[in-house]
């Protein structure tokens, strides 16, 4: 589904503006499928597994403006399956952003209270409904974050290493938004399997450090078992910061908007307020703190999420001031 490899491109004006390490963008927002995003990689593996299991219905979950839900619905339609989305929030709110795209895809939307974090029981009940009606469901967890989905980011790790080599660049750090653990788990497994010596830093989109770091380790080691690898990832391998989560998932603040504006005006690259904007706020603040050496190279993985921009228009305008 995705057009791979996605570009790895320099950000010279942003690098100069921040007077810090050399910054490169890994453009997983620009992978050519259903307005892009990191979940497209995961869904290639998850949909293949669904097809092998004879599924005709795909069930997944996320917030009302979930990028994963949008991409999953598009992937299901591409392969002739029925998408059912369990979304946290009120679907009667203004229809825009990812929710608008879900409706264009004619996804069946079931809403649950926004405070309900564990929606797996709801999805299992829906799966039973599908079976009772003669269908074959396939349930995908939030973010596509299980070993089958996360193994895609071991592939992405190989891509980054290969592209950096072609550019004669030594990557010292990977920085990205981390929320459900799949992207970071896959990258950690890939890094160990490929002997990547740089650091892998996840910046929270709202999740607390515990228990997410345990989930990241479980996913990484699940990737290893999936392909009979002897690689073992432990908690000491996980670098994860939650101090940039602000007031929680989906709640934006001025520092995030400032980071989005800076990147847009320096490089013509758009970030979203839920995921990549928070990760960029973290990266900028860490640069100001001297977390990185000036002669180092940082790859910022742009995990997508652009449609969510249009659901936060009023908040962005107010905070931009």
Phi, psi and omega per residue, in radians:
X1 nan -0.774 -3.099
X2 -1.451 2.596 3.024
X3 -1.548 1.919 -3.048
X4 -2.131 2.648 -0.039
X5 -1.292 2.612 3.010
X6 -1.307 2.716 -3.075
X7 -1.109 2.585 2.915
X8 -2.054 1.941 -2.982
X9 -2.244 2.590 3.141
X10 -1.324 2.651 3.074
X11 -2.143 1.267 -2.996
X12 -1.154 -0.651 -3.100
X13 -1.249 -0.676 3.082
X14 -1.153 -0.727 3.095
X15 -0.998 -0.807 -3.129
X16 -1.162 -0.718 -3.113
X17 -1.079 -0.651 -3.088
X18 -1.560 -0.199 3.129
X19 0.886 0.812 -3.091
X20 -2.281 -2.533 3.134
X21 -1.223 2.912 3.054
X22 -1.246 2.259 -3.089
X23 -1.922 2.281 3.012
X24 -2.088 2.594 3.066
X25 -1.904 2.216 2.954
X26 -1.635 1.961 -2.886
X27 -1.560 1.151 3.069
X28 -1.315 -0.084 2.948
X29 -1.289 -0.260 -2.953
X30 -2.068 0.944 -3.080
X31 -1.878 0.131 2.945
X32 1.434 0.039 -3.128
X33 -2.084 2.072 2.991
X34 0.872 0.793 3.140
X35 1.253 0.292 2.892
X36 1.326 3.076 3.136
X37 2.236 2.745 -3.025
X38 -1.109 -0.423 -3.095
X39 -1.183 -0.334 3.111
X40 -1.070 -0.680 3.096
X41 -1.060 -0.840 -3.096
X42 -1.105 -0.686 -3.069
X43 -1.190 -0.412 3.056
X44 -1.053 -0.699 3.131
X45 -1.375 -0.719 -3.109
X46 -1.171 -0.731 3.119
X47 -1.197 -0.598 3.061
X48 -1.071 -0.740 3.116
X49 -1.146 -0.705 3.112
X50 -1.066 -0.778 3.136
X51 -1.090 -0.775 3.134
X52 -1.084 -0.480 3.134
X53 -1.619 0.149 3.054
X54 1.268 0.433 -3.089
X55 -1.238 2.555 2.995
X56 -2.143 -0.063 -3.130
X57 -2.397 2.279 3.104
X58 -1.913 2.228 -3.139
X59 -2.080 2.244 3.064
X60 -2.568 -3.110 -2.995
X61 -2.534 2.871 3.104
X62 2.953 -3.056 3.040
X63 -1.246 2.994 -3.099
X64 -1.034 -0.559 3.132
X65 -1.849 0.582 -3.077
X66 -1.116 2.163 3.007
X67 -1.191 -0.674 3.122
X68 -1.061 -0.744 -3.137
X69 -1.107 -0.763 3.115
X70 -1.032 -0.824 -3.125
X71 -1.199 -0.633 3.114
X72 -1.147 -0.741 3.107
X73 -1.073 -0.733 3.125
X74 -1.140 -0.732 3.132
X75 -1.130 -0.718 3.104
X76 -1.055 -0.803 3.134
X77 -1.107 -0.680 -3.128
X78 -1.030 -0.575 -3.109
X79 -1.892 0.399 2.982
X80 1.259 0.504 -3.133
X81 -1.958 2.810 3.137
X82 -1.583 2.166 3.104
X83 -1.648 2.314 3.013
X84 -2.136 2.179 -3.072
X85 -2.004 2.201 3.051
X86 -1.743 1.829 -3.006
X87 -1.950 2.395 3.123
X88 -1.513 2.049 3.125
X89 2.383 -3.005 -3.070
X90 -1.829 1.872 -3.081
X91 -1.270 -0.114 3.099
X92 -1.466 -0.055 3.077
X93 -1.178 2.990 -3.098
X94 -0.907 2.261 -3.068
X95 -1.490 1.840 3.115
X96 -2.695 -3.106 3.105
X97 0.967 -2.428 -3.112
X98 -1.113 -0.585 -3.137
X99 -1.101 -0.677 3.067
X100 -1.070 -0.760 -3.136
X101 -1.157 -0.661 3.071
X102 -1.015 -0.718 -3.107
X103 -1.262 -0.623 3.058
X104 -1.087 -0.558 3.108
X105 -1.408 -0.043 -3.119
X106 0.987 0.698 3.034
X107 -1.268 2.465 3.029
X108 -1.362 2.117 -3.047
X109 -1.897 2.141 3.024
X110 -1.967 2.203 -3.115
X111 -1.793 2.603 3.053
X112 -2.293 2.871 3.141
X113 -1.003 2.513 -3.071
X114 -1.095 -0.421 -3.133
X115 -1.457 -0.097 -3.121
X116 -1.398 1.885 -3.075
X117 -1.476 -0.671 -3.112
X118 -1.688 1.733 -3.128
X119 -1.728 0.092 -3.139
X120 -1.027 -0.765 3.095
X121 -1.019 -0.647 3.107
X122 -1.121 -0.778 3.136
X123 -1.142 -0.632 3.109
X124 -1.152 -0.653 3.075
X125 -1.126 -0.721 3.118
X126 -1.146 -0.702 3.104
X127 -1.030 -0.686 3.114
X128 -1.147 -0.672 3.063
X129 -1.017 -0.792 -3.126
X130 -1.076 -0.775 3.126
X131 -1.098 -0.722 -3.139
X132 -1.082 -0.497 -3.141
X133 -1.614 0.130 3.076
X134 1.642 0.101 -3.134
X135 -1.624 3.063 3.121
X136 -2.195 1.791 -3.072
X137 -1.478 2.748 3.008
X138 -2.376 2.093 -3.066
X139 -1.718 2.227 3.103
X140 -1.961 2.199 -3.132
X141 -1.194 2.919 3.116
X142 -0.893 2.281 3.107
X143 1.289 0.072 -3.050
X144 1.087 0.481 -2.972
X145 -1.641 1.379 2.914
X146 -2.425 3.050 -3.078
X147 -1.032 -0.598 -3.137
X148 -1.120 -0.762 3.106
X149 -1.276 -0.719 -3.030
X150 -1.204 -0.432 -3.125
X151 -1.031 -0.387 3.094
X152 -1.052 -0.527 -3.113
X153 -1.486 -0.139 2.862
X154 -1.233 -0.699 3.030
X155 -1.064 -0.737 3.134
X156 -1.101 -0.633 3.092
X157 -1.065 -0.763 3.098
X158 -1.080 -0.711 3.087
X159 -1.016 -0.847 -3.098
X160 -1.086 -0.792 3.136
X161 -1.069 -0.759 -3.113
X162 -1.160 -0.783 -3.123
X163 -1.157 -0.726 3.128
X164 -1.092 -0.673 3.117
X165 -1.088 -0.740 3.109
X166 -1.101 -0.506 3.140
X167 -1.579 0.024 -3.060
X168 0.984 0.693 -3.136
X169 -1.993 2.367 3.030
X170 -1.722 2.021 -3.105
X171 -1.463 2.132 -3.134
X172 -1.698 -0.503 -3.098
X173 -2.529 2.486 2.883
X174 -1.940 2.307 3.141
X175 -2.249 2.385 -3.061
X176 -2.882 2.903 3.061
X177 -1.361 2.352 -3.128
X178 -2.278 2.245 -3.084
X179 -2.421 -0.855 3.139
X180 -1.836 -0.060 2.960
X181 1.664 -0.244 -3.040
X182 -1.223 -0.809 3.142
X183 -1.075 -0.825 -3.117
X184 -1.183 -0.682 3.108
X185 -1.089 -0.763 3.115
X186 -1.142 -0.722 3.120
X187 -1.128 -0.723 -3.140
X188 -1.111 -0.770 3.094
X189 -1.085 -0.823 3.136
X190 -1.047 -0.701 -3.135
X191 -1.091 -0.779 3.136
X192 -1.182 -0.724 -3.109
X193 -1.157 -0.539 -3.060
X194 -1.798 0.105 3.125
X195 1.021 0.668 3.059
X196 -1.267 2.253 -3.024
X197 -1.708 -0.092 3.136
X198 -1.335 3.051 3.137
X199 -1.707 2.549 -3.098
X200 -2.056 1.943 -3.018
X201 -2.034 2.023 3.029
X202 -1.641 2.378 3.110
X203 -1.998 2.179 -2.976
X204 -1.109 2.452 3.011
X205 -1.600 0.026 -3.122
X206 2.665 -0.383 -3.121
X207 -1.258 2.552 3.060
X208 -1.389 2.699 -3.082
X209 -0.967 -0.852 3.049
X210 -1.779 2.332 0.151
X211 -1.678 0.229 -3.023
X212 -1.068 -0.671 -3.101
X213 -1.109 -0.559 3.071
X214 -1.188 -0.675 3.111
X215 -1.136 -0.695 3.119
X216 -1.042 -0.777 3.126
X217 -1.115 -0.765 3.136
X218 -1.058 -0.725 3.140
X219 -1.160 -0.772 -3.139
X220 -1.046 -0.793 3.138
X221 -1.258 -0.471 3.010
X222 -1.136 -0.652 3.058
X223 -1.053 -0.755 -3.138
X224 -1.074 -0.793 3.132
X225 -1.113 -0.608 -3.085
X226 -1.042 -0.599 -3.117
X227 -2.040 0.395 3.067
X228 0.975 0.747 3.081
X229 -1.634 2.591 3.104
X230 -1.593 0.071 3.111
X231 -1.090 2.423 3.116
X232 -2.267 2.169 3.109
X233 -1.815 2.398 3.137
X234 -2.144 3.003 -3.116
X235 -1.030 -0.570 -3.128
X236 -1.181 -0.245 3.122
X237 -1.474 -0.185 -3.010
X238 -1.661 2.055 2.982
X239 -1.840 2.001 -3.053
X240 -2.527 2.198 -3.126
X241 -1.991 2.280 3.116
X242 -1.986 0.153 -3.119
X243 -1.329 -0.133 3.097
X244 -1.799 0.208 3.140
X245 -1.279 -0.250 3.136
X246 1.095 -2.355 -3.114
X247 -1.567 0.159 3.063
X248 2.187 3.095 -3.096
X249 -1.046 2.299 3.059
X250 1.358 -0.028 3.119
X251 -1.770 2.089 -3.049
X252 -1.791 2.836 3.120
X253 -2.541 2.999 -2.965
X254 -1.033 -0.686 -3.124
X255 -1.037 -0.633 3.112
X256 -1.158 -0.804 -3.131
X257 -1.119 -0.705 3.111
X258 -1.052 -0.706 3.120
X259 -1.143 -0.726 3.112
X260 -1.080 -0.772 -3.136
X261 -1.121 -0.759 -3.130
X262 -1.040 -0.804 -3.103
X263 -1.205 -0.708 3.124
X264 -1.074 -0.752 -3.053
X265 -1.420 -0.402 3.114
X266 -1.500 -0.672 -2.974
X267 -2.225 -0.057 -3.094
X268 1.183 0.472 3.138
X269 -1.954 2.257 -3.137
X270 -1.659 2.364 3.027
X271 -1.935 2.886 3.110
X272 -1.866 2.807 -3.042
X273 -1.419 -0.211 -3.035
X274 -1.650 -0.720 -3.024
X275 -2.019 -1.282 -2.989
X276 -1.192 -0.531 3.088
X277 -1.116 -0.732 3.107
X278 -1.159 -0.726 3.135
X279 -1.110 -0.669 3.125
X280 -1.223 -0.668 3.029
X281 -0.966 -0.792 3.118
X282 -1.080 -0.787 -3.140
X283 -1.062 -0.811 -3.132
X284 -1.079 -0.781 -3.137
X285 -1.126 -0.696 3.120
X286 -1.132 -0.653 3.070
X287 -1.078 -0.789 3.136
X288 -1.101 -0.523 3.130
X289 -1.409 -0.142 -3.101
X290 1.414 0.407 -3.134
X291 -1.100 -0.568 -3.125
X292 -1.896 2.635 3.000
X293 -1.409 2.593 -3.095
X294 -1.130 -0.463 -3.117
X295 -1.580 0.144 3.127
X296 -1.559 2.914 3.094
X297 -2.115 2.239 3.125
X298 -1.984 2.250 3.005
X299 -1.755 2.077 3.047
X300 -1.641 2.029 -3.139
X301 -1.483 1.959 3.132
X302 -1.455 1.800 -3.025
X303 -1.518 0.111 3.055
X304 1.606 -2.849 3.133
X305 1.900 0.253 -3.052
X306 -1.038 -0.670 -3.131
X307 -0.981 -0.501 -3.133
X308 -1.138 -0.376 3.082
X309 -0.896 -0.710 -2.988
X310 -1.370 -0.206 3.074
X311 -1.566 -0.154 -3.083
X312 -2.066 0.435 -3.056
X313 -0.977 -0.817 -3.076
X314 -1.166 -0.772 -3.132
X315 -1.121 -0.731 -3.140
X316 -1.114 -0.730 -3.138
X317 -1.114 -0.721 -3.109
X318 -1.178 -0.725 -3.094
X319 -1.336 -0.478 3.100
X320 -1.220 -0.449 3.009
X321 1.183 nan nan
